[in-house]
């Protein structure tokens, strides 16, 4: 009888100890503690993909925490000039500005990665110079043609709203931040009206029957993709 009592006491002690340990682990894994660890309080990031775009930028972002599960990321980039020998796209200059509100999701018992979804309004302000040769009529019947070269400035303006889903992973204080989604884009190219030409002159660069860039004023839905490398300050 005494042995059964001792066994009962041991079992009760074991279950009590196990419950205590499980409770400690549960408290450690559930919010807000995991968000304190996984959601960056302050972080700086550099985009790996923006230098590859048609209007390339050196894009730098700063993310800071608003609450346990929300952060705000401010993003700015300077457009650097390339294709200087192309008369259609000379002397590129401008900026790309973004503000991203992020909501981080409950992690699946991981201590080095977390998912999020976000909403991001943005604006692109880019100017470049263009030289264009137009064939014009010398007489009324257009029996004699001559060529005239025009030099002018093109203003590229795009505003939009992106909806994204992302994944953030830590390597100690280093960060890999990847996201993708869709954006509602409002695109406009502002340029002067030139005389009509009898010779076809491509304003865009034709690649596989696509015009890059498409300089028609339009509202469109398009994919967005970004990859950033960063450093967590706190």
Beta strands, then each sheet from edge to edge (+ up, - down):
strand 1: 42-47
strand 2: 57-65
strand 3: 70-79
strand 4: 90-104
strand 5: 113-137
strand 6: 145-171
strand 7: 174-190
strand 8: 205-207
strand 9: 210-212
strand 10: 218-232
sheet 1: 1+ 2- 3+ 4- 5+ 6- 7+ 10- 1+
sheet 2: 8+ 9-
end
